[in-house]
């Protein structure tokens, strides 16, 4: 069956959403990805209409040892300012009023279609959080991948925050250790705007089809103004070059995931962060599977499986391991 690729719903689309007994069928969202990073992240209103500017201290006075009757030199600390910009993710649902009213329940049909937009935009935003590049796509948010992009001199950090899993092919993935907080790593939204995905019902409007002809449609606007700021780059650690084709259950070949994660845990400036309520480990499903298997094959006390709200939660040294489907297994080797 050919895939419908138009940007507006057709009669064929409508017919495929009906229950045999009439009414809108329950939608099975098979395209929904796991994006827990959106729920985990700290969110902060920026101090600029376009993003957020913050100041880092880059050197402290060291003091001087002095002898009696001798003075010491004056000193000062030094600082740097950084600005992170937000992107605007936007989309419109245009639903022909006559298509929407075919089953007599326009509101339910519109809600069914709008739900797809919400999950789709969440997926797009989560991908941009990892891989967005404002250097090549200035309209996007600037993600983690382009800041932690070198083993020796990453663009937004130092080599201490980069750990290689040893892979050298194009079947690599990454594991991220992120401590969320207003002074460490945070999502931002522009000053004076609203946080999160906004959904605005614009009601009935005249729209144009692909032939520039006019018809009346229900229009819903979706917009998300979002960016990423990392005031303290030391609290984000990337384990890169994890070749998924080489991973084994006993870590005999490929990356020893537990060993690398312990390295990442101690790569932060301090381990004493209370209950680590805002520190998380992010990986894709393949890495999560082998992490669990490797832990089972070792005398391991660092990886635990608990139950939170009735759901199993895997943690390493109290940092929850969250699966993010948007982390790919086709990353190039980082050198």
KOLTIPA-106071 format. One record per residue (C-alpha): residue number from 1; x, y, z. Coordinates in nm, 4 decimals. Example, Ala and Ser with C-alpha at 12.3 -4.5 7.8 and 13.67 -1.06 7.14 Angstrom:
// residues 2
- 1 1.2300 -0.4500 0.7800
- 2 1.3670 -0.1060 0.7140
//
This chain:
// residues 335
- 1 0.0000 0.0000 0.0000
- 2 0.1369 0.3395 -0.0941
- 3 0.2174 0.5795 0.1872
- 4 0.0202 0.9031 0.1947
- 5 0.2686 1.1880 0.1998
- 6 0.0501 1.4970 0.1739
- 7 0.0551 1.7502 0.4570
- 8 -0.3232 1.7419 0.5016
- 9 -0.5617 1.4646 0.5963
- 10 -0.7600 1.3022 0.3148
- 11 -1.0788 1.0978 0.3033
- 12 -0.8615 0.7858 0.2908
- 13 -0.6900 0.8938 0.6124
- 14 -1.0291 0.9461 0.7736
- 15 -1.1571 0.6015 0.6740
- 16 -0.8521 0.4315 0.8261
- 17 -0.9246 0.5845 1.1671
- 18 -1.2821 0.4616 1.2101
- 19 -1.3995 0.1792 1.4346
- 20 -1.6245 -0.0815 1.2663
- 21 -1.9046 0.0246 1.4997
- 22 -1.8485 0.3917 1.4200
- 23 -1.6508 0.6650 1.5891
- 24 -1.2787 0.7274 1.6143
- 25 -1.0713 0.4179 1.6802
- 26 -0.8136 0.4075 1.9591
- 27 -0.4786 0.5002 1.8084
- 28 -0.1844 0.2667 1.8668
- 29 0.1176 0.4969 1.8607
- 30 0.3829 0.2599 1.7228
- 31 0.6038 0.5546 1.6252
- 32 0.6372 0.6834 1.9812
- 33 0.9966 0.6774 2.1045
- 34 1.1234 0.6721 2.4599
- 35 1.2258 1.0295 2.5478
- 36 1.2678 1.0387 2.9281
- 37 1.5363 1.3053 2.8980
- 38 1.2641 1.5650 2.8321
- 39 1.0921 1.4769 3.1586
- 40 1.4180 1.4598 3.3549
- 41 1.5643 1.7921 3.2451
- 42 1.5725 2.1050 3.4547
- 43 1.3941 2.3969 3.2836
- 44 1.4923 2.7605 3.3288
- 45 1.3544 3.0863 3.1916
- 46 1.6335 3.2563 3.0006
- 47 1.7435 3.6101 3.0781
- 48 1.7395 3.7104 2.7095
- 49 1.4512 3.7274 2.4591
- 50 1.6430 3.4786 2.2452
- 51 1.8086 3.2585 2.5065
- 52 2.0247 3.2758 2.8172
- 53 2.3555 3.4410 2.9101
- 54 2.5593 3.3159 3.2041
- 55 2.8972 3.3915 3.3594
- 56 3.1663 3.1394 3.4531
- 57 3.4591 3.2030 3.6842
- 58 3.7691 3.0750 3.5079
- 59 4.0387 3.1591 3.7632
- 60 4.0597 3.2236 4.1366
- 61 4.3157 3.4262 4.3352
- 62 4.5759 3.1875 4.4774
- 63 4.7193 3.4154 4.7480
- 64 5.0867 3.4608 4.8309
- 65 5.3052 3.3542 5.1184
- 66 5.4638 3.6605 5.2778
- 67 5.7451 3.7400 5.5156
- 68 5.7263 3.9972 5.7896
- 69 5.7742 4.3498 5.6642
- 70 5.7137 4.2419 5.3046
- 71 5.4003 4.2913 5.0946
- 72 5.2170 4.0734 4.8445
- 73 5.0824 4.1437 4.4972
- 74 4.7174 4.2269 4.4412
- 75 4.5084 3.9629 4.2654
- 76 4.1645 3.9168 4.1140
- 77 3.9468 3.6409 3.9770
- 78 3.8599 3.6281 3.6073
- 79 3.5319 3.5409 3.4407
- 80 3.3874 3.4650 3.0984
- 81 3.0367 3.5105 2.9626
- 82 2.8570 3.2625 2.7391
- 83 2.5268 3.2856 2.5532
- 84 2.3080 2.9921 2.4522
- 85 2.0278 3.0496 2.2022
- 86 1.6856 2.8899 2.1737
- 87 1.5320 2.7394 1.8626
- 88 1.1655 2.7472 1.7645
- 89 1.0064 2.4138 1.6740
- 90 0.6706 2.4754 1.5064
- 91 0.4015 2.2934 1.3110
- 92 0.0397 2.3374 1.2003
- 93 -0.2410 2.0856 1.1754
- 94 -0.4897 2.1777 0.9011
- 95 -0.7941 1.9518 0.8993
- 96 -1.0654 1.9980 0.6364
- 97 -1.3848 2.0812 0.8266
- 98 -1.5859 1.8373 0.6153
- 99 -1.3434 1.5515 0.6831
- 100 -1.3526 1.6272 1.0561
- 101 -1.7341 1.6158 1.0750
- 102 -1.7861 1.2917 0.8782
- 103 -1.8473 1.0811 1.1874
- 104 -2.0267 1.3539 1.3779
- 105 -1.7542 1.3926 1.6400
- 106 -1.5252 1.6686 1.5165
- 107 -1.3652 1.7279 1.8565
- 108 -1.2605 1.3647 1.9034
- 109 -1.1206 1.3407 1.5520
- 110 -0.9181 1.6604 1.5966
- 111 -0.7857 1.5407 1.9321
- 112 -0.6746 1.2131 1.7743
- 113 -0.4788 1.3978 1.5066
- 114 -0.3332 1.6520 1.7512
- 115 -0.1956 1.3703 1.9696
- 116 0.0246 1.2644 1.6789
- 117 0.1702 1.6137 1.6567
- 118 0.2550 1.6144 2.0274
- 119 0.4439 1.2839 2.0128
- 120 0.6141 1.3793 1.6862
- 121 0.7397 1.7145 1.8134
- 122 0.8610 1.5515 2.1354
- 123 1.0632 1.3109 1.9239
- 124 1.2088 1.5925 1.7126
- 125 1.3047 1.7927 2.0197
- 126 1.4718 1.4970 2.1902
- 127 1.6784 1.4286 1.8779
- 128 1.7863 1.7934 1.8625
- 129 1.8812 1.7861 2.2303
- 130 2.1451 1.5278 2.1440
- 131 2.2371 1.6133 1.7851
- 132 2.1171 1.9677 1.7068
- 133 2.3845 2.1859 1.5431
- 134 2.3265 2.5613 1.5270
- 135 2.6496 2.6028 1.3326
- 136 2.4940 2.4343 1.0289
- 137 2.1236 2.4720 1.1164
- 138 2.0897 2.8032 1.3041
- 139 1.7149 2.7565 1.3458
- 140 1.7657 2.4535 1.5737
- 141 1.8655 2.4230 1.9366
- 142 2.2344 2.3429 1.9945
- 143 2.2651 1.9918 2.1351
- 144 2.5122 1.7897 2.3388
- 145 2.6880 1.6143 2.0498
- 146 2.8352 1.9334 1.9026
- 147 2.9641 2.0564 2.2398
- 148 3.1315 1.7318 2.3439
- 149 3.2785 1.6525 2.0039
- 150 3.6499 1.5773 2.0519
- 151 3.8580 1.3584 2.2814
- 152 4.1246 1.6258 2.3129
- 153 3.9565 1.9651 2.2725
- 154 3.5757 1.9488 2.2737
- 155 3.3975 2.2683 2.1745
- 156 3.2063 2.3136 2.4987
- 157 3.4149 2.1301 2.7584
- 158 3.7582 1.9800 2.8267
- 159 3.9023 1.6355 2.7564
- 160 3.8150 1.5291 3.1130
- 161 3.4487 1.5067 3.0132
- 162 3.5239 1.2752 2.7181
- 163 3.5747 0.9000 2.7600
- 164 3.6279 0.6709 2.4616
- 165 3.4736 0.3262 2.4399
- 166 3.7410 0.2207 2.1909
- 167 3.5245 0.1904 1.8808
- 168 3.6666 0.2977 1.5449
- 169 3.3854 0.2207 1.2974
- 170 3.0659 0.4015 1.2043
- 171 2.8479 0.1810 1.4275
- 172 2.9206 0.3783 1.7408
- 173 2.6882 0.5164 2.0030
- 174 2.7311 0.7258 2.3164
- 175 2.6367 0.7074 2.6821
- 176 2.5726 1.0358 2.8623
- 177 2.5995 1.1119 3.2321
- 178 2.4107 1.4366 3.2945
- 179 2.3517 1.6282 3.6155
- 180 2.0538 1.8562 3.5602
- 181 2.0297 2.1832 3.7493
- 182 2.0155 2.5612 3.6966
- 183 2.3934 2.5910 3.7488
- 184 2.5019 2.2690 3.5786
- 185 2.2945 2.1719 3.2727
- 186 1.9450 2.2956 3.1931
- 187 1.6885 2.3407 2.9213
- 188 1.5984 2.7051 2.8651
- 189 1.3147 2.9025 2.7106
- 190 1.3228 3.2701 2.6046
- 191 1.2605 3.5442 2.8572
- 192 0.8906 3.6314 2.8791
- 193 0.7720 3.3225 2.6895
- 194 0.6213 2.9948 2.8100
- 195 0.7970 2.6718 2.8957
- 196 0.7129 2.3543 2.7080
- 197 0.5128 2.2713 2.3996
- 198 0.2228 2.5107 2.3403
- 199 -0.0885 2.4080 2.1495
- 200 -0.3188 2.6813 2.0189
- 201 -0.6568 2.6149 1.8617
- 202 -0.6901 2.8722 1.5827
- 203 -1.0406 2.7541 1.4967
- 204 -1.1761 2.7531 1.1418
- 205 -0.9621 2.9282 0.8849
- 206 -0.9254 2.9517 0.5087
- 207 -0.6214 2.7580 0.3857
- 208 -0.4798 2.6745 0.0447
- 209 -0.4130 2.3356 -0.1040
- 210 -0.1155 2.2327 -0.3173
- 211 -0.2844 2.3954 -0.6194
- 212 -0.3259 2.7251 -0.4331
- 213 -0.7024 2.6732 -0.4132
- 214 -0.8918 2.7716 -0.0983
- 215 -1.0891 2.5548 0.1443
- 216 -1.1941 2.5828 0.5077
- 217 -1.0057 2.3884 0.7738
- 218 -0.9673 2.3491 1.1467
- 219 -0.6192 2.4811 1.2294
- 220 -0.4089 2.3988 1.5351
- 221 -0.0719 2.5621 1.5953
- 222 0.2058 2.3825 1.7824
- 223 0.5130 2.5715 1.8993
- 224 0.8077 2.4940 2.1241
- 225 1.0715 2.7565 2.2061
- 226 1.3568 2.5618 2.3589
- 227 1.7323 2.5632 2.4016
- 228 2.0086 2.3987 2.6041
- 229 2.2465 2.5792 2.8386
- 230 2.5416 2.4184 3.0165
- 231 2.6690 2.6707 3.2730
- 232 2.9072 2.4116 3.4229
- 233 3.0276 2.1790 3.1476
- 234 3.1984 1.9515 3.4039
- 235 2.8649 1.7954 3.4976
- 236 2.8052 1.6382 3.1569
- 237 3.0209 1.3373 3.0692
- 238 3.0174 1.1624 2.7325
- 239 3.1269 0.8027 2.6801
- 240 3.1646 0.7976 2.3024
- 241 3.2926 0.5455 2.0468
- 242 3.0890 0.2572 2.1914
- 243 3.0757 0.0173 1.8957
- 244 2.7435 -0.1655 1.9281
- 245 2.8583 -0.4417 1.6921
- 246 3.1402 -0.5358 1.9314
- 247 2.9431 -0.5413 2.2568
- 248 2.9262 -0.8774 2.4361
- 249 2.7526 -1.0011 2.7469
- 250 3.0788 -1.0584 2.9360
- 251 3.2701 -0.7549 2.7984
- 252 3.5287 -0.9907 2.6490
- 253 3.5246 -0.7737 2.3374
- 254 3.4055 -0.4205 2.2852
- 255 3.3476 -0.1706 2.5617
- 256 3.3323 -0.2709 2.9260
- 257 3.0261 -0.0589 2.9972
- 258 3.0380 -0.0746 3.3765
- 259 3.4048 0.0177 3.3810
- 260 3.3448 0.3166 3.1520
- 261 3.0458 0.4342 3.3536
- 262 3.2444 0.4261 3.6759
- 263 3.5106 0.6363 3.5005
- 264 3.2365 0.8793 3.3965
- 265 3.0945 0.8921 3.7478
- 266 3.4283 1.0024 3.8901
- 267 3.5037 1.2400 3.6024
- 268 3.2688 1.4964 3.7550
- 269 3.4193 1.7604 3.9848
- 270 3.2556 1.6117 4.2943
- 271 3.0858 1.2882 4.3855
- 272 2.9013 1.4284 4.6864
- 273 2.5754 1.5459 4.5298
- 274 2.3368 1.4305 4.7960
- 275 2.0906 1.1747 4.6629
- 276 2.1845 1.2545 4.3032
- 277 1.8194 1.3334 4.2405
- 278 1.9006 1.5154 3.9180
- 279 2.1813 1.2971 3.7810
- 280 2.0901 1.0492 3.5074
- 281 2.2579 0.8106 3.2663
- 282 2.1241 0.8087 2.9089
- 283 2.1841 0.5358 2.6504
- 284 1.9922 0.3632 2.3748
- 285 1.8207 0.0271 2.4097
- 286 2.1127 -0.1739 2.2709
- 287 2.3563 -0.0347 2.5264
- 288 2.0994 -0.0721 2.8026
- 289 2.0595 -0.4398 2.7200
- 290 2.4319 -0.5148 2.7220
- 291 2.4847 -0.3036 3.0340
- 292 2.2326 -0.5225 3.2137
- 293 2.3927 -0.8420 3.0799
- 294 2.7474 -0.7363 3.1673
- 295 2.6378 -0.6462 3.5181
- 296 2.4770 -0.9895 3.5570
- 297 2.8025 -1.1596 3.4595
- 298 3.0099 -0.9790 3.7220
- 299 3.0257 -0.9693 4.0980
- 300 2.8598 -0.6309 4.0669
- 301 2.7145 -0.4245 4.3475
- 302 2.7069 -0.0918 4.1628
- 303 2.4196 -0.1651 3.9238
- 304 2.0863 -0.2073 4.0996
- 305 1.7314 -0.2790 3.9844
- 306 1.4633 -0.1168 4.1998
- 307 1.0951 -0.0420 4.1549
- 308 0.9765 0.3167 4.1212
- 309 0.6017 0.3771 4.0906
- 310 0.5564 0.0127 3.9982
- 311 0.8177 0.0236 3.7204
- 312 1.1648 -0.1370 3.7260
- 313 1.4430 0.1202 3.7487
- 314 1.8044 0.0320 3.6720
- 315 2.0582 0.2557 3.8471
- 316 2.4348 0.2817 3.8679
- 317 2.5637 0.4293 4.1952
- 318 2.2142 0.5752 4.2476
- 319 2.2054 0.7439 3.9044
- 320 1.9028 0.6064 3.7094
- 321 1.9760 0.4562 3.3678
- 322 1.7192 0.5904 3.1195
- 323 1.6737 0.4559 2.7681
- 324 1.6590 0.7212 2.4955
- 325 1.5667 0.5885 2.1518
- 326 1.6962 0.9078 1.9913
- 327 2.0591 0.8200 2.0693
- 328 2.1696 0.6572 1.7464
- 329 2.4045 0.3637 1.6812
- 330 2.5505 0.5226 1.3692
- 331 2.7772 0.7859 1.5216
- 332 3.1120 0.8428 1.3556
- 333 3.4304 0.7819 1.5515
- 334 3.5307 1.0789 1.7665
- 335 3.9041 1.1460 1.7844
//
